Amino acid sequence: EYNTADRRTKELKKMLEKYIEINDLHRIECYDMSTMSFKNNTASMVVFTDGLSDKKEYKRFKLSEKHVSDFDMFVEVMKRRFKRNWETPNLVVVDGGKPQVRKVQRVLAQMDVKVPLIGIAKRPDRIIFGTQDLLAVRPQRNNLGFRLVQALRDESHRFAKKYHMYLRTKNMI
């Protein structure tokens, strides 16, 4: 398990270094939003430490219901997350394409947070780099580094949805 994690982390670093500056991938944070008609808005932050999911570091956010887009939700989450004195991530991954990456890029810049940023867009899965031109790259499906990003996305999606369903159920009762 650890060897695979180590290999996935090394492959990811190799893949990302071609486009953005990466020093280390000890801590990767991945964010996803979950909502239904902007009720019970939630967000998840999942953390992989050295390539393995680190559940004790996971955070969930209950978000304002005034949001009308996941862009606003991303802004709220990033502001709340980076005001905290939590360990700084070596990489931020957002579930989303160019518009989401652009939005998060702006918030991080406003807050003077200098952390490498990528997004993972769907259909087909591809990496969006937090660069000026928001370069999109489709790595080979079997690339271990890409697999790691997909695992992060799937886990953040699962975690956000679980909390969202919990809140929905709680609020129905």
N, CA, C and O atoms as a DFTB+ gen file, in Angstrom:
692 C
 N C O
     1  1       0.843      -1.200       0.000
     2  2       0.000       0.000       0.000
     3  2       0.881       1.254       0.000
     4  3       0.687       2.152      -0.820
     5  1       1.854       1.312       0.927
     6  2       2.700       2.492       1.009
     7  2       3.550       2.652      -0.254
     8  3       3.726       3.768      -0.744
     9  1       4.076       1.543      -0.783
    10  2       4.896       1.614      -2.003
    11  2       4.105       2.163      -3.173
    12  3       4.599       2.991      -3.938
    13  1       2.851       1.689      -3.307
    14  2       1.976       2.188      -4.376
    15  2       1.748       3.675      -4.192
    16  3       1.843       4.449      -5.145
    17  1       1.444       4.077      -2.953
    18  2       1.199       5.492      -2.647
    19  2       2.417       6.328      -3.024
    20  3       2.293       7.400      -3.617
    21  1       3.581       5.827      -2.674
    22  2       4.829       6.518      -2.965
    23  2       5.015       6.657      -4.479
    24  3       5.400       7.719      -4.968
    25  1       4.741       5.585      -5.210
    26  2       4.877       5.616      -6.669
    27  2       3.876       6.584      -7.291
    28  3       4.211       7.342      -8.201
    29  1       2.635       6.548      -6.784
    30  2       1.602       7.454      -7.310
    31  2       2.011       8.906      -7.085
    32  3       1.857       9.747      -7.970
    33  1       2.537       9.194      -5.887
    34  2       2.948      10.551      -5.546
    35  2       4.097      11.005      -6.445
    36  3       4.091      12.131      -6.943
    37  1       5.084      10.130      -6.652
    38  2       6.224      10.459      -7.520
    39  2       5.773      10.725      -8.952
    40  3       6.223      11.679      -9.587
    41  1       4.878       9.872      -9.456
    42  2       4.357      10.027     -10.824
    43  2       3.601      11.346     -10.962
    44  3       3.730      12.045     -11.967
    45  1       2.810      11.675      -9.941
    46  2       2.034      12.915      -9.981
    47  2       2.986      14.117     -10.024
    48  3       2.801      15.050     -10.805
    49  1       4.001      14.065      -9.169
    50  2       4.975      15.159      -9.118
    51  2       5.627      15.341     -10.497
    52  3       5.769      16.460     -10.990
    53  1       6.016      14.216     -11.102
    54  2       6.651      14.240     -12.414
    55  2       5.721      14.862     -13.472
    56  3       6.150      15.653     -14.312
    57  1       4.448      14.480     -13.403
    58  2       3.469      14.978     -14.358
    59  2       3.223      16.482     -14.172
    60  3       3.159      17.227     -15.150
    61  1       3.086      16.923     -12.917
    62  2       2.766      18.325     -12.636
    63  2       3.939      19.255     -12.901
    64  3       3.758      20.382     -13.363
    65  1       5.149      18.775     -12.604
    66  2       6.360      19.611     -12.733
    67  2       6.572      20.160     -14.135
    68  3       7.238      21.179     -14.315
    69  1       6.006      19.488     -15.121
    70  2       6.162      19.975     -16.495
    71  2       5.460      21.319     -16.686
    72  3       5.813      22.094     -17.575
    73  1       4.462      21.586     -15.841
    74  2       3.623      22.767     -16.053
    75  2       3.616      23.764     -14.899
    76  3       3.457      24.964     -15.124
    77  1       3.785      23.287     -13.674
    78  2       3.783      24.181     -12.516
    79  2       4.902      23.788     -11.555
    80  3       5.422      22.673     -11.597
    81  1       5.250      24.719     -10.703
    82  2       6.328      24.460      -9.751
    83  2       5.798      23.661      -8.564
    84  3       4.880      24.096      -7.868
    85  1       6.381      22.503      -8.346
    86  2       5.982      21.633      -7.239
    87  2       7.241      21.270      -6.465
    88  3       8.215      20.787      -7.043
    89  1       7.219      21.503      -5.149
    90  2       8.388      21.114      -4.357
    91  2       8.213      19.729      -3.760
    92  3       9.138      18.917      -3.747
    93  1       7.021      19.478      -3.272
    94  2       6.786      18.289      -2.491
    95  2       5.301      17.986      -2.602
    96  3       4.510      18.885      -2.888
    97  1       4.911      16.744      -2.382
    98  2       3.474      16.439      -2.383
    99  2       3.104      15.704      -1.105
   100  3       2.296      14.775      -1.115
   101  1       3.707      16.133      -0.012
   102  2       3.437      15.511       1.285
   103  2       1.948      15.620       1.632
   104  3       1.329      14.638       2.042
   105  1       1.375      16.823       1.464
   106  2      -0.031      17.051       1.814
   107  2      -0.792      17.610       0.611
   108  3      -0.484      18.691       0.108
   109  1      -1.787      16.854       0.166
   110  2      -2.642      17.296      -0.938
   111  2      -4.058      17.445      -0.398
   112  3      -4.581      16.537       0.249
   113  1      -4.676      18.592      -0.664
   114  2      -6.058      18.816      -0.254
   115  2      -6.942      18.877      -1.496
   116  3      -6.584      19.495      -2.499
   117  1      -8.091      18.231      -1.413
   118  2      -9.021      18.236      -2.534
   119  2     -10.388      18.692      -2.043
   120  3     -10.858      18.263      -0.990
   121  1     -11.013      19.563      -2.815
   122  2     -12.289      20.176      -2.429
   123  2     -13.395      19.831      -3.407
   124  3     -13.192      19.794      -4.620
   125  1     -14.573      19.579      -2.845
   126  2     -15.753      19.351      -3.671
   127  2     -16.949      19.990      -2.989
   128  3     -17.008      20.072      -1.763
   129  1     -17.907      20.444      -3.803
   130  2     -19.130      21.058      -3.277
   131  2     -20.275      20.082      -3.493
   132  3     -20.279      19.316      -4.457
   133  1     -21.240      20.116      -2.595
   134  2     -22.430      19.295      -2.787
   135  2     -23.652      20.136      -2.445
   136  3     -23.716      20.750      -1.380
   137  1     -24.620      20.158      -3.354
   138  2     -25.818      20.962      -3.134
   139  2     -26.962      20.359      -3.916
   140  3     -26.755      19.579      -4.846
   141  1     -28.167      20.728      -3.533
   142  2     -29.323      20.401      -4.348
   143  2     -30.186      21.646      -4.348
   144  3     -30.758      22.012      -3.322
   145  1     -30.280      22.294      -5.492
   146  2     -30.993      23.575      -5.610
   147  2     -30.517      24.567      -4.550
   148  3     -31.298      25.379      -4.054
   149  1     -29.231      24.495      -4.208
   150  2     -28.598      25.397      -3.244
   151  2     -29.262      25.379      -1.863
   152  3     -29.351      26.399      -1.180
   153  1     -29.719      24.193      -1.481
   154  2     -30.182      23.954      -0.110
   155  2     -29.182      22.988       0.512
   156  3     -28.622      22.129      -0.170
   157  1     -28.966      23.140       1.814
   158  2     -28.017      22.270       2.529
   159  2     -26.669      22.214       1.819
   160  3     -26.093      21.140       1.648
   161  1     -26.172      23.377       1.408
   162  2     -24.883      23.438       0.709
   163  2     -23.767      22.952       1.625
   164  3     -23.646      23.389       2.769
   165  1     -22.967      22.051       1.105
   166  2     -21.831      21.561       1.873
   167  2     -20.595      21.513       0.981
   168  3     -20.680      21.526      -0.247
   169  1     -19.470      21.459       1.631
   170  2     -18.213      21.281       0.906
   171  2     -17.362      20.321       1.711
   172  3     -17.484      20.228       2.932
   173  1     -16.499      19.611       1.006
   174  2     -15.590      18.717       1.699
   175  2     -14.169      19.104       1.368
   176  3     -13.868      19.607       0.285
   177  1     -13.303      18.855       2.337
   178  2     -11.869      18.980       2.140
   179  2     -11.313      17.632       2.553
   180  3     -11.345      17.278       3.731
   181  1     -10.802      16.877       1.590
   182  2     -10.144      15.628       1.948
   183  2      -8.642      15.822       1.803
   184  3      -8.172      16.602       0.975
   185  1      -7.911      15.100       2.618
   186  2      -6.462      15.266       2.662
   187  2      -5.798      13.918       2.423
   188  3      -6.155      12.916       3.042
   189  1      -4.831      13.909       1.521
   190  2      -3.983      12.736       1.341
   191  2      -2.603      13.138       1.838
   192  3      -2.040      14.141       1.399
   193  1      -2.068      12.350       2.752
   194  2      -0.722      12.578       3.259
   195  2       0.170      11.480       2.690
   196  3      -0.109      10.292       2.852
   197  1       1.233      11.886       2.030
   198  2       2.143      10.936       1.374
   199  2       1.394       9.921       0.510
   200  3       1.721       8.735       0.494
   201  1       0.387      10.412      -0.205
   202  2      -0.313       9.571      -1.174
   203  2      -1.430       8.713      -0.609
   204  3      -2.085       7.988      -1.358
   205  1      -1.661       8.779       0.695
   206  2      -2.721       7.967       1.312
   207  2      -3.764       8.857       1.967
   208  3      -3.435       9.912       2.509
   209  1      -5.026       8.432       1.916
   210  2      -6.072       9.244       2.532
   211  2      -5.832       9.321       4.034
   212  3      -5.491       8.332       4.682
   213  1      -6.020      10.519       4.565
   214  2      -5.704      10.819       5.964
   215  2      -6.985      11.345       6.621
   216  3      -7.156      12.546       6.827
   217  1      -7.878      10.403       6.942
   218  2      -9.247      10.765       7.353
   219  2      -9.322      11.703       8.554
   220  3     -10.263      12.489       8.664
   221  1      -8.355      11.633       9.445
   222  2      -8.429      12.516      10.623
   223  2      -8.212      13.985      10.236
   224  3      -8.501      14.883      11.027
   225  1      -7.710      14.226       9.033
   226  2      -7.495      15.602       8.558
   227  2      -8.670      16.130       7.726
   228  3      -8.688      17.307       7.366
   229  1      -9.645      15.278       7.421
   230  2     -10.781      15.700       6.601
   231  2     -11.568      16.783       7.318
   232  3     -11.678      16.782       8.544
   233  1     -12.112      17.704       6.543
   234  2     -12.968      18.740       7.106
   235  2     -14.222      18.829       6.250
   236  3     -14.193      18.578       5.045
   237  1     -15.328      19.193       6.901
   238  2     -16.526      19.456       6.120
   239  2     -17.054      20.823       6.501
   240  3     -16.928      21.266       7.643
   241  1     -17.643      21.478       5.525
   242  2     -18.119      22.833       5.708
   243  2     -19.612      22.883       5.397
   244  3     -20.061      22.382       4.366
   245  1     -20.360      23.486       6.289
   246  2     -21.761      23.783       5.995
   247  2     -21.725      25.204       5.459
   248  3     -21.208      26.110       6.114
   249  1     -22.271      25.395       4.272
   250  2     -22.145      26.686       3.594
   251  2     -23.444      27.477       3.618
   252  3     -24.533      26.932       3.798
   253  1     -23.292      28.755       3.433
   254  2     -24.432      29.661       3.365
   255  2     -25.388      29.213       2.259
   256  3     -24.957      28.670       1.242
   257  1     -26.680      29.442       2.463
   258  2     -27.649      29.070       1.425
   259  2     -27.939      30.232       0.487
   260  3     -28.823      30.146      -0.365
   261  1     -27.186      31.326       0.649
   262  2     -27.411      32.463      -0.249
   263  2     -26.701      32.254      -1.596
   264  3     -26.893      33.030      -2.532
   265  1     -25.889      31.206      -1.682
   266  2     -25.139      30.971      -2.922
   267  2     -26.044      30.557      -4.070
   268  3     -27.011      29.816      -3.893
   269  1     -25.702      31.055      -5.249
   270  2     -26.451      30.649      -6.429
   271  2     -25.566      29.911      -7.434
   272  3     -26.019      29.530      -8.513
   273  1     -24.307      29.717      -7.067
   274  2     -23.419      28.945      -7.949
   275  2     -22.343      28.281      -7.109
   276  3     -22.040      28.714      -5.997
   277  1     -21.770      27.216      -7.665
   278  2     -20.691      26.572      -6.906
   279  2     -19.446      27.462      -6.872
   280  3     -18.558      27.256      -6.045
   281  1     -19.379      28.460      -7.777
   282  2     -18.244      29.397      -7.726
   283  2     -18.240      30.146      -6.392
   284  3     -17.207      30.258      -5.733
   285  1     -19.419      30.658      -6.005
   286  2     -19.537      31.371      -4.733
   287  2     -19.189      30.442      -3.577
   288  3     -18.561      30.849      -2.600
   289  1     -19.612      29.180      -3.710
   290  2     -19.337      28.213      -2.659
   291  2     -17.827      27.994      -2.524
   292  3     -17.300      27.918      -1.414
   293  1     -17.141      27.894      -3.662
   294  2     -15.682      27.733      -3.630
   295  2     -15.014      28.927      -2.936
   296  3     -14.068      28.759      -2.167
   297  1     -15.516      30.127      -3.217
   298  2     -14.947      31.328      -2.608
   299  2     -15.087      31.248      -1.088
   300  3     -14.124      31.481      -0.357
   301  1     -16.293      30.916      -0.619
   302  2     -16.522      30.825       0.823
   303  2     -15.604      29.784       1.469
   304  3     -15.003      30.044       2.511
   305  1     -15.498      28.615       0.853
   306  2     -14.678      27.534       1.421
   307  2     -13.209      27.922       1.486
   308  3     -12.558      27.721       2.512
   309  1     -12.681      28.476       0.400
   310  2     -11.265      28.850       0.380
   311  2     -10.964      29.915       1.433
   312  3      -9.948      29.850       2.124
   313  1     -11.860      30.893       1.545
   314  2     -11.649      31.945       2.547
   315  2     -11.652      31.352       3.944
   316  3     -10.789      31.672       4.762
   317  1     -12.617      30.494       4.216
   318  2     -12.704      29.900       5.548
   319  2     -11.513      28.983       5.824
   320  3     -10.958      28.986       6.923
   321  1     -11.124      28.195       4.811
   322  2     -10.024      27.254       5.008
   323  2      -8.706      27.977       5.272
   324  3      -7.982      27.631       6.205
   325  1      -8.392      28.986       4.447
   326  2      -7.075      29.611       4.553
   327  2      -6.984      30.678       5.642
   328  3      -5.916      31.253       5.853
   329  1      -8.093      30.949       6.335
   330  2      -8.027      31.798       7.529
   331  2      -7.611      30.956       8.725
   332  3      -7.199      31.489       9.756
   333  1      -7.718      29.648       8.585
   334  2      -7.384      28.738       9.671
   335  2      -5.896      28.489       9.732
   336  3      -5.174      28.608       8.742
   337  1      -5.466      28.143      10.919
   338  2      -4.051      27.868      11.095
   339  2      -3.767      26.379      10.921
   340  3      -3.115      25.760      11.762
   341  1      -4.265      25.806       9.817
   342  2      -4.028      24.394       9.537
   343  2      -2.758      24.265       8.717
   344  3      -2.296      25.232       8.113
   345  1      -2.205      23.078       8.700
   346  2      -1.007      22.817       7.906
   347  2      -1.244      23.226       6.452
   348  3      -2.288      22.918       5.875
   349  1      -0.280      23.912       5.874
   350  2      -0.404      24.367       4.490
   351  2      -0.255      23.193       3.532
   352  3       0.672      22.395       3.667
   353  1      -1.158      23.085       2.572
   354  2      -1.029      21.988       1.606
   355  2       0.079      22.263       0.591
   356  3       0.434      23.416       0.343
   357  1       0.619      21.200       0.010
   358  2       1.605      21.331      -1.064
   359  2       0.912      21.437      -2.422
   360  3       1.514      21.840      -3.417
   361  1      -0.390      21.059      -2.434
   362  2      -1.170      21.112      -3.668
   363  2      -2.641      21.203      -3.296
   364  3      -3.112      20.506      -2.397
   365  1      -3.361      22.071      -4.000
   366  2      -4.816      22.150      -3.845
   367  2      -5.428      21.623      -5.136
   368  3      -5.054      22.031      -6.236
   369  1      -6.384      20.701      -4.976
   370  2      -7.111      20.129      -6.105
   371  2      -8.575      20.514      -5.949
   372  3      -9.152      20.336      -4.876
   373  1      -9.177      21.038      -7.004
   374  2     -10.610      21.318      -6.936
   375  2     -11.330      20.447      -7.953
   376  3     -10.832      20.189      -9.048
   377  1     -12.517      20.004      -7.555
   378  2     -13.339      19.238      -8.479
   379  2     -14.021      20.242      -9.376
   380  3     -14.966      20.915      -8.964
   381  1     -13.543      20.346     -10.609
   382  2     -14.135      21.299     -11.538
   383  2     -13.186      21.639     -12.668
   384  3     -12.023      21.237     -12.678
   385  1     -13.716      22.388     -13.616
   386  2     -12.953      22.768     -14.794
   387  2     -12.375      24.166     -14.702
   388  3     -12.134      24.683     -13.611
   389  1     -12.157      24.770     -15.857
   390  2     -11.513      26.086     -15.919
   391  2     -12.224      27.162     -15.096
   392  3     -11.550      27.917     -14.395
   393  1     -13.563      27.268     -15.150
   394  2     -14.215      28.340     -14.380
   395  2     -13.966      28.209     -12.878
   396  3     -13.725      29.206     -12.197
   397  1     -14.023      26.980     -12.361
   398  2     -13.784      26.768     -10.927
   399  2     -12.334      27.053     -10.565
   400  3     -12.057      27.692      -9.550
   401  1     -11.419      26.583     -11.388
   402  2      -9.994      26.814     -11.126
   403  2      -9.695      28.313     -11.144
   404  3      -8.983      28.818     -10.276
   405  1     -10.239      29.019     -12.131
   406  2     -10.045      30.467     -12.245
   407  2     -10.537      31.182     -10.975
   408  3      -9.863      32.069     -10.453
   409  1     -11.713      30.784     -10.490
   410  2     -12.313      31.399      -9.307
   411  2     -11.424      31.170      -8.079
   412  3     -11.144      32.101      -7.324
   413  1     -10.989      29.934      -7.892
   414  2     -10.149      29.598      -6.733
   415  2      -8.801      30.319      -6.845
   416  3      -8.271      30.812      -5.849
   417  1      -8.256      30.377      -8.055
   418  2      -7.006      31.100      -8.326
   419  2      -7.107      32.537      -7.806
   420  3      -6.202      33.034      -7.135
   421  1      -8.223      33.190      -8.127
   422  2      -8.426      34.590      -7.732
   423  2      -8.486      34.743      -6.218
   424  3      -7.864      35.642      -5.651
   425  1      -9.246      33.850      -5.563
   426  2      -9.373      33.929      -4.101
   427  2      -8.010      33.738      -3.447
   428  3      -7.639      34.492      -2.548
   429  1      -7.265      32.731      -3.896
   430  2      -5.954      32.455      -3.310
   431  2      -5.028      33.657      -3.513
   432  3      -4.272      34.021      -2.612
   433  1      -5.089      34.270      -4.697
   434  2      -4.258      35.444      -4.973
   435  2      -4.639      36.601      -4.053
   436  3      -3.767      37.277      -3.506
   437  1      -5.942      36.828      -3.882
   438  2      -6.406      37.904      -2.987
   439  2      -5.926      37.683      -1.561
   440  3      -5.589      38.632      -0.854
   441  1      -5.899      36.418      -1.146
   442  2      -5.488      36.103       0.226
   443  2      -3.979      35.939       0.352
   444  3      -3.461      35.678       1.438
   445  1      -3.274      36.097      -0.777
   446  2      -1.834      35.924      -0.830
   447  2      -1.409      34.521      -0.388
   448  3      -0.409      34.348       0.309
   449  1      -2.194      33.525      -0.810
   450  2      -1.873      32.121      -0.534
   451  2      -1.173      31.574      -1.765
   452  3      -1.745      31.526      -2.854
   453  1       0.074      31.164      -1.575
   454  2       0.848      30.675      -2.713
   455  2       0.969      29.159      -2.647
   456  3       1.949      28.618      -2.135
   457  1      -0.041      28.493      -3.171
   458  2      -0.061      27.031      -3.184
   459  2      -0.387      26.592      -4.610
   460  3      -1.304      27.137      -5.224
   461  1       0.352      25.612      -5.148
   462  2       0.024      25.120      -6.486
   463  2      -1.426      24.620      -6.529
   464  3      -1.927      24.028      -5.573
   465  1      -2.081      24.876      -7.664
   466  2      -3.503      24.575      -7.810
   467  2      -3.771      23.839      -9.110
   468  3      -3.262      24.212     -10.167
   469  1      -4.578      22.789      -9.022
   470  2      -5.082      22.131     -10.229
   471  2      -6.562      21.816     -10.024
   472  3      -7.057      21.757      -8.898
   473  1      -7.248      21.616     -11.143
   474  2      -8.627      21.154     -11.090
   475  2      -8.699      19.840     -11.837
   476  3      -7.845      19.543     -12.672
   477  1      -9.728      19.047     -11.534
   478  2      -9.961      17.853     -12.339
   479  2     -11.356      17.967     -12.925
   480  3     -12.356      17.954     -12.207
   481  1     -11.402      18.078     -14.244
   482  2     -12.663      18.226     -14.968
   483  2     -13.101      16.856     -15.473
   484  3     -12.282      15.961     -15.678
   485  1     -14.388      16.715     -15.666
   486  2     -14.952      15.425     -16.083
   487  2     -15.300      15.369     -17.574
   488  3     -15.369      16.387     -18.263
   489  1     -15.511      14.160     -18.028
   490  2     -16.027      13.848     -19.382
   491  2     -15.276      14.553     -20.488
   492  3     -15.801      15.531     -21.022
   493  1     -14.136      14.145     -20.854
   494  2     -13.306      13.126     -20.206
   495  2     -12.495      13.752     -19.067
   496  3     -12.256      14.959     -19.050
   497  1     -12.082      12.918     -18.128
   498  2     -11.264      13.414     -17.019
   499  2      -9.990      14.053     -17.570
   500  3      -9.289      13.475     -18.400
   501  1      -9.715      15.262     -17.082
   502  2      -8.481      15.948     -17.483
   503  2      -8.072      16.905     -16.375
   504  3      -8.886      17.308     -15.543
   505  1      -6.811      17.253     -16.383
   506  2      -6.253      18.153     -15.374
   507  2      -6.259      19.575     -15.926
   508  3      -5.852      19.817     -17.062
   509  1      -6.724      20.502     -15.109
   510  2      -6.672      21.925     -15.458
   511  2      -5.630      22.549     -14.529
   512  3      -5.772      22.500     -13.307
   513  1      -4.603      23.125     -15.105
   514  2      -3.535      23.710     -14.294
   515  2      -3.865      25.147     -13.908
   516  3      -4.388      25.915     -14.715
   517  1      -3.557      25.496     -12.674
   518  2      -3.766      26.856     -12.181
   519  2      -2.693      27.796     -12.701
   520  3      -1.993      28.449     -11.927
   521  1      -2.572      27.856     -14.023
   522  2      -1.601      28.733     -14.682
   523  2      -2.375      29.888     -15.316
   524  3      -3.606      29.897     -15.298
   525  1      -1.660      30.852     -15.870
   526  2      -2.306      32.006     -16.529
   527  2      -3.320      31.539     -17.567
   528  3      -4.452      32.022     -17.609
   529  1      -2.898      30.593     -18.401
   530  2      -3.736      30.170     -19.533
   531  2      -4.638      28.985     -19.193
   532  3      -5.336      28.470     -20.066
   533  1      -4.632      28.548     -17.927
   534  2      -5.455      27.411     -17.492
   535  2      -5.317      26.216     -18.441
   536  3      -6.295      25.687     -18.970
   537  1      -4.073      25.823     -18.627
   538  2      -3.753      24.712     -19.500
   539  2      -4.522      23.450     -19.090
   540  3      -4.578      23.104     -17.910
   541  1      -5.107      22.772     -20.074
   542  2      -5.801      21.501     -19.812
   543  2      -4.984      20.358     -20.405
   544  3      -4.544      20.434     -21.552
   545  1      -4.783      19.309     -19.629
   546  2      -3.989      18.168     -20.082
   547  2      -4.753      16.883     -19.793
   548  3      -5.325      16.714     -18.716
   549  1      -4.752      15.986     -20.765
   550  2      -5.363      14.676     -20.554
   551  2      -4.271      13.635     -20.456
   552  3      -3.785      13.146     -21.476
   553  1      -3.874      13.283     -19.227
   554  2      -2.833      12.259     -19.088
   555  2      -3.388      10.899     -19.519
   556  3      -4.599      10.722     -19.655
   557  1      -2.490       9.957     -19.727
   558  2      -2.950       8.614     -20.062
   559  2      -3.708       8.049     -18.867
   560  3      -3.353       8.294     -17.714
   561  1      -4.754       7.293     -19.164
   562  2      -5.626       6.761     -18.107
   563  2      -4.883       5.941     -17.068
   564  3      -5.250       5.930     -15.893
   565  1      -3.838       5.256     -17.507
   566  2      -3.127       4.382     -16.565
   567  2      -1.999       5.087     -15.815
   568  3      -1.274       4.451     -15.051
   569  1      -1.845       6.390     -16.026
   570  2      -0.816       7.149     -15.309
   571  2      -1.138       7.141     -13.813
   572  3      -2.218       7.566     -13.402
   573  1      -0.200       6.656     -13.009
   574  2      -0.443       6.516     -11.567
   575  2      -0.705       7.858     -10.884
   576  3      -1.507       7.938      -9.953
   577  1      -0.035       8.901     -11.340
   578  2      -0.240      10.229     -10.770
   579  2      -1.645      10.736     -11.047
   580  3      -2.290      11.329     -10.182
   581  1      -2.105      10.493     -12.260
   582  2      -3.459      10.873     -12.653
   583  2      -4.475      10.075     -11.830
   584  3      -5.500      10.601     -11.396
   585  1      -4.162       8.793     -11.627
   586  2      -5.018       7.929     -10.812
   587  2      -5.155       8.485      -9.392
   588  3      -6.224       8.412      -8.785
   589  1      -4.059       9.039      -8.875
   590  2      -4.073       9.623      -7.531
   591  2      -5.028      10.826      -7.489
   592  3      -5.798      10.978      -6.541
   593  1      -4.973      11.675      -8.517
   594  2      -5.863      12.839      -8.570
   595  2      -7.326      12.377      -8.669
   596  3      -8.212      12.957      -8.041
   597  1      -7.562      11.333      -9.460
   598  2      -8.928      10.801      -9.572
   599  2      -9.412      10.235      -8.239
   600  3     -10.575      10.394      -7.871
   601  1      -8.506       9.575      -7.523
   602  2      -8.862       9.017      -6.205
   603  2      -9.216      10.140      -5.231
   604  3     -10.170      10.017      -4.462
   605  1      -8.458      11.223      -5.261
   606  2      -8.747      12.388      -4.424
   607  2     -10.122      12.957      -4.756
   608  3     -10.923      13.237      -3.865
   609  1     -10.383      13.124      -6.050
   610  2     -11.664      13.669      -6.490
   611  2     -12.827      12.775      -6.044
   612  3     -13.830      13.262      -5.523
   613  1     -12.679      11.467      -6.255
   614  2     -13.748      10.532      -5.896
   615  2     -14.004      10.544      -4.400
   616  3     -15.152      10.489      -3.958
   617  1     -12.946      10.614      -3.631
   618  2     -13.072      10.626      -2.173
   619  2     -13.708      11.930      -1.687
   620  3     -14.552      11.904      -0.791
   621  1     -13.315      13.072      -2.265
   622  2     -13.901      14.344      -1.830
   623  2     -15.379      14.387      -2.226
   624  3     -16.203      14.952      -1.507
   625  1     -15.703      13.794      -3.359
   626  2     -17.082      13.742      -3.826
   627  2     -17.922      12.893      -2.857
   628  3     -19.013      13.293      -2.450
   629  1     -17.400      11.735      -2.505
   630  2     -18.096      10.833      -1.581
   631  2     -18.325      11.526      -0.239
   632  3     -19.420      11.465       0.320
   633  1     -17.292      12.180       0.268
   634  2     -17.347      12.807       1.585
   635  2     -18.327      13.998       1.598
   636  3     -19.082      14.174       2.555
   637  1     -18.307      14.805       0.537
   638  2     -19.223      15.956       0.455
   639  2     -20.672      15.481       0.360
   640  3     -21.562      16.034       1.007
   641  1     -20.891      14.460      -0.445
   642  2     -22.242      13.947      -0.658
   643  2     -22.803      13.331       0.627
   644  3     -23.979      13.493       0.954
   645  1     -21.944      12.635       1.330
   646  2     -22.359      11.981       2.582
   647  2     -22.860      13.030       3.587
   648  3     -23.897      12.839       4.220
   649  1     -22.134      14.113       3.725
   650  2     -22.514      15.180       4.656
   651  2     -23.784      15.880       4.170
   652  3     -24.670      16.198       4.963
   653  1     -23.862      16.116       2.860
   654  2     -25.037      16.740       2.268
   655  2     -26.286      15.892       2.547
   656  3     -27.322      16.423       2.948
   657  1     -26.185      14.579       2.335
   658  2     -27.324      13.679       2.570
   659  2     -27.698      13.674       4.050
   660  3     -28.877      13.645       4.402
   661  1     -26.692      13.702       4.900
   662  2     -26.928      13.745       6.338
   663  2     -27.745      14.988       6.716
   664  3     -28.718      14.894       7.464
   665  1     -27.340      16.146       6.195
   666  2     -28.049      17.394       6.488
   667  2     -29.473      17.381       5.924
   668  3     -30.417      17.835       6.570
   669  1     -29.604      16.851       4.703
   670  2     -30.942      16.779       4.094
   671  2     -31.871      15.933       4.944
   672  3     -33.007      16.321       5.220
   673  1     -31.378      14.776       5.356
   674  2     -32.188      13.857       6.161
   675  2     -32.539      14.499       7.489
   676  3     -33.684      14.446       7.937
   677  1     -31.531      15.112       8.121
   678  2     -31.736      15.760       9.418
   679  2     -32.793      16.862       9.311
   680  3     -33.624      17.030      10.204
   681  1     -32.747      17.609       8.206
   682  2     -33.664      18.740       8.050
   683  2     -35.070      18.307       7.621
   684  3     -36.012      19.097       7.685
   685  1     -35.206      17.068       7.191
   686  2     -36.529      16.557       6.821
   687  2     -37.288      16.125       8.065
   688  3     -38.518      16.160       8.107
   689  1     -36.536      15.720       9.071
   690  2     -37.155      15.169      10.274
   691  2     -37.766      16.267      11.134
   692  3     -38.331      15.981      12.189
